[in-house]
């Protein structure tokens, strides 16, 4: 005796839905009685100086010398020490090239690592 395929599928679906509903109802704990929310209180009124806030900005405040004071003067270099003001133009150029060379290598390395990270090792510009 053959069964109709429509009824078998429908019965199977209905039993699966019933099993899922039964397991979900057992897994969920009973909801606890909800407490009423606290009454609404408007935020405090705005004040220019809130407690714990930093002091307002004043030009020439305590963090910098006042308008009447001069910046600290250049202190003399100890005998035998290096005075950066006495470097020749050639020495300044050499110092700049050494610093720029190191920074350039670091920047190139970072850029290459970014290209490797995104999977584009070749630069399309050149």
Secondary structure, DSSP 8 states (H G I E B T S, - for coil): ----HHHHHHHHHHHHHHHHHHHHHHHS-------------------SS-TT------TT-TTS--TT----------TTS--GGG--HHHHHHHHHHHHHHHHHHHHHHHHHHHHHHT--S-TT-
